[in-house]
Amino acid sequence: MHLISVNLGAASPSEHTDANSGVTGIGKRPVPGPVRVLAPGAKATGLGSGLEGDAVCDRRHHGGDHQAVYAYAREDLDLWERELGRELPGGLFGENFTTSGIDLNTARLGDRWRVGTDLVLEVASARIPCRTFQGVLGEAGWVRRFTREARPGAYLRVIQEGSVSPGDPIEIIHRPDHDVTVQLWFRAFTTERALLPRTLAAGAAMEPEAHETVRQYVEKYGAGAGVR
């Protein structure tokens, strides 16, 4: 398990973004490293990205401590290459880390990784696709298609700061005792809302905004909804 590439984005004008500035940092490119990774602070008020030199332009909806790093697996990019019939280089999906050898879909919220020598990250949630992603990729119906496939990639928060470079190893150093995977969380917050109560098993690994969404669901439908 290792990093194939570390990808950073610069603010660029786009007609597809909802950011007031009219720019987006979704288009990322591999860099040689090392790149410093740190906790960026709260969404909307902090630095945005956890990677130094990486732009997060719509901080109302993106970035912050629970979305400090976005990782996407090369294996899933390869699947999409076959589906779309086009080349998908690392960083095109807006990911900071393009990984190899680790199944991000079965990663559990609360899994902790050591990346390189010092950096420790924790799996926090899944990426929910937006119209900016669809517009930049240029695929009609992409949000619906990406959601149906449920290979969303993982957002990670920074537990211990450090620097990373392409080729650095990834080691899973902690795995919690629950079944809330990235894929299950994604399905719960997109197409299968009845699964929402199950995500509470992830505990503090889940961001406060997501806890509030589940609280409202349980208040309306009951805690037993979706439990099986």
Buried (B, 14 or more C-beta within 10 A) or exposed (E): EBBBBBBBBBBBEBEBBEBEEBBBBBBBEBBEBBBBBBBBBBBEEBBBBBBBEBBBBBBEBBBBBBBBBBBBBBBBBEBBBEEEEEEBBBBBBBBBBBBBEBBBBEBBBBBBBBBBEEBBBBBBBBBBBBEBBBBBBEBEEBBEBBBEEBBBBBBBBBBBEBBBBBEBEBEBEEEBEBEBBBBBBBBBBBEBBBBBBBBBBBEEBBBEEBBEBBEEBBEEBEEEBBEE
